[in-house]
Amino acid sequence: MHYSDGQSIRVGDAVAIGRSHTGTVVGCIEEALYLPPHTAEQWGYLRHGVLIDTSFGGVVHYPDQDSLASESMILVKRQQ
């Protein structure tokens, strides 16, 4: 999956969600990449999308590109 500017979404990315919320990408489901304590065993059943630990509601599953676009999600900082 990608941000609206074309950059790939990566585990650990800090994101802005809309105008007032933030989050951290904690899982890229299709790539089976997760930040601890999240695991493929825990979330792999979702099969597609990304998981973002949000400031407004904990971990949220964004299943496709359209769901990201509807939230106006942008990359703030890439984890080193």
TORPA-4810 file (N, C-alpha, C, O; in nm, 3 decimals):
<nodes>
NODE_1_0.083_-0.117_0.000_0.000_0.000_0.000_0.088_0.124_0.000_0.206_0.119_0.035_M
NODE_2_0.029_0.236_-0.040_0.104_0.360_-0.057_0.029_0.480_0.000_-0.093_0.481_0.008_H
NODE_3_0.107_0.581_0.038_0.049_0.710_0.074_0.007_0.780_-0.054_0.044_0.738_-0.164_Y
NODE_4_-0.071_0.887_-0.041_-0.120_0.957_-0.160_-0.008_1.015_-0.246_-0.028_1.041_-0.365_S
NODE_5_0.111_1.037_-0.185_0.223_1.089_-0.264_0.303_0.980_-0.333_0.403_1.008_-0.399_D
NODE_6_0.259_0.853_-0.319_0.323_0.742_-0.389_0.425_0.665_-0.307_0.468_0.558_-0.350_G
NODE_7_0.465_0.715_-0.191_0.562_0.644_-0.108_0.498_0.520_-0.047_0.381_0.523_-0.009_Q
NODE_8_0.575_0.413_-0.038_0.526_0.290_0.023_0.507_0.308_0.172_0.584_0.378_0.238_S
NODE_9_0.404_0.244_0.226_0.382_0.243_0.369_0.473_0.138_0.430_0.482_0.026_0.381_I
NODE_10_0.541_0.176_0.539_0.634_0.084_0.606_0.603_0.078_0.755_0.557_0.175_0.816_R
NODE_11_0.630_-0.038_0.813_0.613_-0.055_0.957_0.702_0.047_1.028_0.818_0.065_0.992_V
NODE_12_0.646_0.112_1.130_0.719_0.212_1.207_0.696_0.355_1.162_0.733_0.448_1.233_G
NODE_13_0.635_0.374_1.045_0.607_0.509_0.997_0.517_0.584_1.095_0.420_0.528_1.146_D
NODE_14_0.549_0.710_1.120_0.460_0.800_1.194_0.374_0.870_1.090_0.425_0.920_0.990_A
NODE_15_0.243_0.874_1.115_0.151_0.930_1.017_0.059_1.034_1.080_0.033_1.032_1.200_V
NODE_16_0.012_1.125_0.996_-0.094_1.218_1.034_-0.222_1.164_0.971_-0.224_1.125_0.854_A
NODE_17_-0.328_1.163_1.051_-0.456_1.112_1.005_-0.555_1.228_1.011_-0.594_1.272_1.120_I
NODE_18_-0.595_1.276_0.895_-0.681_1.394_0.892_-0.606_1.513_0.948_-0.484_1.523_0.934_G
NODE_19_-0.679_1.604_1.012_-0.615_1.726_1.063_-0.578_1.718_1.210_-0.498_1.799_1.257_R
NODE_20_-0.633_1.622_1.283_-0.613_1.626_1.428_-0.564_1.498_1.493_-0.552_1.493_1.615_S
NODE_21_-0.536_1.396_1.415_-0.494_1.270_1.475_-0.359_1.224_1.420_-0.315_1.266_1.313_H
NODE_22_-0.296_1.136_1.496_-0.168_1.079_1.457_-0.173_0.928_1.476_-0.267_0.874_1.534_T
NODE_23_-0.070_0.862_1.427_-0.061_0.718_1.446_0.074_0.665_1.405_0.158_0.736_1.351_G
NODE_24_0.093_0.537_1.433_0.214_0.466_1.395_0.174_0.338_1.324_0.088_0.264_1.372_T
NODE_25_0.235_0.311_1.210_0.208_0.187_1.139_0.270_0.073_1.217_0.392_0.068_1.235_V
NODE_26_0.186_-0.020_1.265_0.236_-0.132_1.344_0.228_-0.265_1.269_0.276_-0.367_1.319_V
NODE_27_0.169_-0.264_1.151_0.164_-0.387_1.074_0.136_-0.365_0.927_0.050_-0.284_0.890_G
NODE_28_0.209_-0.437_0.844_0.181_-0.446_0.700_0.144_-0.592_0.676_0.231_-0.678_0.666_C
NODE_29_0.016_-0.618_0.667_-0.035_-0.754_0.673_0.014_-0.841_0.558_0.058_-0.953_0.581_I
NODE_30_0.006_-0.793_0.436_0.045_-0.873_0.320_0.193_-0.910_0.322_0.232_-1.014_0.270_E
NODE_31_0.275_-0.825_0.381_0.419_-0.851_0.390_0.455_-0.928_0.517_0.570_-0.968_0.535_E
NODE_32_0.357_-0.947_0.606_0.377_-1.015_0.735_0.486_-0.947_0.818_0.570_-1.014_0.879_A
NODE_33_0.484_-0.813_0.819_0.579_-0.734_0.897_0.502_-0.660_1.007_0.402_-0.593_0.980_L
NODE_34_0.550_-0.674_1.131_0.480_-0.616_1.246_0.579_-0.561_1.347_0.689_-0.612_1.362_Y
NODE_35_0.537_-0.455_1.417_0.613_-0.407_1.532_0.566_-0.484_1.655_0.446_-0.501_1.675_L
NODE_36_0.660_-0.530_1.738_0.620_-0.598_1.862_0.535_-0.504_1.947_0.563_-0.384_1.951_P
NODE_37_0.435_-0.554_2.012_0.404_-0.694_2.037_0.310_-0.755_1.934_0.263_-0.867_1.955_P
NODE_38_0.282_-0.688_1.824_0.190_-0.738_1.722_0.258_-0.848_1.641_0.379_-0.844_1.618_H
NODE_39_0.179_-0.947_1.599_0.235_-1.062_1.527_0.145_-1.103_1.411_0.028_-1.066_1.405_T
NODE_40_0.202_-1.181_1.319_0.125_-1.237_1.209_0.019_-1.333_1.261_-0.090_-1.341_1.205_A
NODE_41_0.050_-1.405_1.367_-0.047_-1.499_1.425_-0.170_-1.424_1.477_-0.281_-1.475_1.471_E
NODE_42_-0.148_-1.305_1.526_-0.255_-1.224_1.583_-0.340_-1.158_1.475_-0.463_-1.151_1.487_Q
NODE_43_-0.276_-1.109_1.370_-0.346_-1.024_1.272_-0.352_-1.080_1.130_-0.424_-1.025_1.048_W
NODE_44_-0.281_-1.186_1.099_-0.273_-1.237_0.963_-0.405_-1.277_0.900_-0.419_-1.278_0.778_G
NODE_45_-0.503_-1.310_0.984_-0.634_-1.350_0.931_-0.700_-1.238_0.850_-0.790_-1.264_0.770_Y
NODE_46_-0.656_-1.115_0.869_-0.714_-1.002_0.796_-0.673_-1.002_0.649_-0.745_-0.947_0.565_L
NODE_47_-0.561_-1.063_0.616_-0.510_-1.089_0.482_-0.461_-0.969_0.402_-0.367_-0.984_0.323_R
NODE_48_-0.519_-0.852_0.418_-0.480_-0.735_0.338_-0.475_-0.611_0.426_-0.537_-0.605_0.532_H
NODE_49_-0.398_-0.513_0.380_-0.400_-0.383_0.443_-0.290_-0.358_0.543_-0.191_-0.431_0.549_G
NODE_50_-0.310_-0.253_0.621_-0.214_-0.211_0.723_-0.286_-0.191_0.855_-0.408_-0.171_0.860_V
NODE_51_-0.209_-0.197_0.963_-0.259_-0.170_1.097_-0.192_-0.044_1.148_-0.069_-0.032_1.139_L
NODE_52_-0.270_0.048_1.200_-0.216_0.172_1.251_-0.265_0.192_1.394_-0.385_0.190_1.420_I
NODE_53_-0.170_0.211_1.484_-0.204_0.242_1.623_-0.233_0.391_1.627_-0.142_0.474_1.620_D
NODE_54_-0.361_0.425_1.639_-0.406_0.563_1.625_-0.421_0.634_1.759_-0.435_0.571_1.863_T
NODE_55_-0.417_0.766_1.753_-0.437_0.848_1.872_-0.584_0.856_1.912_-0.616_0.901_2.022_S
NODE_56_-0.673_0.813_1.823_-0.816_0.825_1.852_-0.885_0.694_1.888_-0.997_0.697_1.938_F
NODE_57_-0.821_0.579_1.865_-0.895_0.456_1.890_-0.813_0.330_1.894_-0.866_0.222_1.865_G
NODE_58_-0.687_0.339_1.929_-0.605_0.217_1.933_-0.572_0.168_1.793_-0.563_0.248_1.700_G
NODE_59_-0.553_0.039_1.780_-0.513_-0.019_1.651_-0.634_-0.026_1.558_-0.738_-0.082_1.591_V
NODE_60_-0.616_0.034_1.440_-0.722_0.037_1.338_-0.670_-0.033_1.213_-0.556_-0.010_1.171_V
NODE_61_-0.755_-0.118_1.156_-0.722_-0.188_1.032_-0.771_-0.106_0.913_-0.889_-0.073_0.903_H
NODE_62_-0.679_-0.073_0.823_-0.714_-0.007_0.698_-0.694_-0.112_0.589_-0.580_-0.141_0.553_Y
NODE_63_-0.802_-0.168_0.536_-0.792_-0.284_0.448_-0.746_-0.257_0.305_-0.702_-0.349_0.237_P
NODE_64_-0.757_-0.132_0.259_-0.723_-0.105_0.120_-0.684_0.041_0.100_-0.692_0.123_0.192_D
NODE_65_-0.641_0.070_-0.020_-0.595_0.204_-0.055_-0.704_0.309_-0.035_-0.676_0.419_0.011_Q
NODE_66_-0.827_0.275_-0.068_-0.938_0.369_-0.055_-0.961_0.409_0.090_-0.994_0.525_0.118_D
NODE_67_-0.945_0.315_0.182_-0.965_0.347_0.324_-0.859_0.444_0.374_-0.888_0.528_0.460_S
NODE_68_-0.738_0.434_0.322_-0.632_0.530_0.358_-0.664_0.668_0.302_-0.651_0.769_0.372_L
NODE_69_-0.706_0.671_0.177_-0.735_0.799_0.111_-0.850_0.872_0.181_-0.849_0.994_0.190_A
NODE_70_-0.949_0.797_0.230_-1.063_0.861_0.295_-1.024_0.928_0.426_-1.095_1.016_0.474_S
NODE_71_-0.913_0.887_0.484_-0.864_0.946_0.610_-0.762_1.057_0.587_-0.715_1.118_0.683_E
NODE_72_-0.726_1.084_0.462_-0.624_1.184_0.429_-0.495_1.157_0.507_-0.440_1.246_0.572_S
NODE_73_-0.448_1.033_0.500_-0.331_0.991_0.574_-0.202_1.031_0.501_-0.187_1.007_0.381_M
NODE_74_-0.110_1.092_0.575_0.018_1.130_0.515_0.134_1.087_0.606_0.120_1.078_0.728_I
NODE_75_0.246_1.060_0.543_0.367_1.023_0.615_0.425_1.147_0.683_0.443_1.250_0.619_L
NODE_76_0.454_1.137_0.814_0.515_1.245_0.889_0.663_1.218_0.908_0.746_1.307_0.889_V
NODE_77_0.696_1.093_0.945_0.835_1.058_0.970_0.856_0.909_0.946_0.776_0.826_0.991_K
NODE_78_0.961_0.877_0.876_0.998_0.739_0.850_1.088_0.688_0.961_1.183_0.756_0.999_R
NODE_79_1.059_0.568_1.014_1.146_0.509_1.117_1.280_0.475_1.054_1.287_0.426_0.942_Q
NODE_80_1.387_0.501_1.127_1.521_0.475_1.075_1.558_0.330_1.082_1.668_0.293_1.041_Q
</nodes>
